[in-house]
Amino acid sequence: MSEAMAVIREFANETEAHVARSVLEAHDIPAAVLRDSAGGMLPSMQLVFPVRLAVREDDVDRALEILDAPFTEGDDDYSGDDFTSPAG
């Protein structure tokens, strides 16, 4: 299995990249968010250097398939209006 990484997507902000990473990791695909913001001191650098999402080269096709899949009703774990708060 190859450990080389490939950038599969660029994002305008870090939050979107982390959401995409979480989706991939929920499907057992390790992913990394890459950004250059001078250690957080210059977040405006993201305008010039977008936040990138990278996966192993062996996982590229599957990762893109997952990220490009449309969300349809019933894809989430929550089904129905029977939610009750743990607080009562």
N, C-alpha and C positions, 0 to 999 in steps of 0.2 A: 504494500500500500504506500502510495506516494505521500510525503509530508509537505510537498511544495504547495504554496498557497496561491490562490487566484482571486483577484478582485472581481466580484460579480455584480455589484451595484454601487452607485454613488447616491448620497442623500444630502439634502440642503441643511439638515440639522442632526444632531447626535441622537435625539430622542427617537426619531424615525428609524435610525440605524439600529438602535438597541431593541426596538420592538421587532424588527425583522430578524435580528440575531436570536431573540427569544423564541420566535416561531420556528426557526431552523433547529435550535437546540431541543425544542419540544419534540422534534422529529428525529432526534439522535444524530444531528449533523453539527459538529463543532464549528463555530464561526468566531471571527474576530472583528471588532470595530476598530478601524484605523482612522486617526484624525491628527491634524497638525494645528494646534492652537497655542503653541509655545507654553505647554504645560498648563493650559487653561487661562493664561494671562492675556491672551489675544484671541478671544473667541471670534472676532471679525475675520480672522484668517480663513475661516470656513467658507467665506465667499470666494476666496481664491483657490483654496485647497478643500474640496468637498470631503465630507465624511464618507469613508469607504467601508464596505462590508466584504470580508474575504472568507473563503472556505478552502478546504483541501481540494486540489485539482481533481481527485477522484470523486468528489461530491458535487462538482459544479452542475452537472445536468439535473440531478435530483433536487438540489437547492433551488435552482431557477424554476423548476416545475412546481415546487411547493410555493414559492413566492409569487409566481404568476397565476396560480390557481384562483379562480373567482370564489369569493365567500358566498355561500348559499345558506339559506335558512336551515337550521338544524346542525350546522357545523360546530357550534359552540357546545360546551358541556352543560350549560344551563338550559333547561327545557321547562317552560311553564311559569306560572305566577305563584307557585307554592313556596317561595322563599320565605323563611322566617329568620329573623335576626337572632343571633345567639344571646343577645341581651334580653330577649323576650319580646 
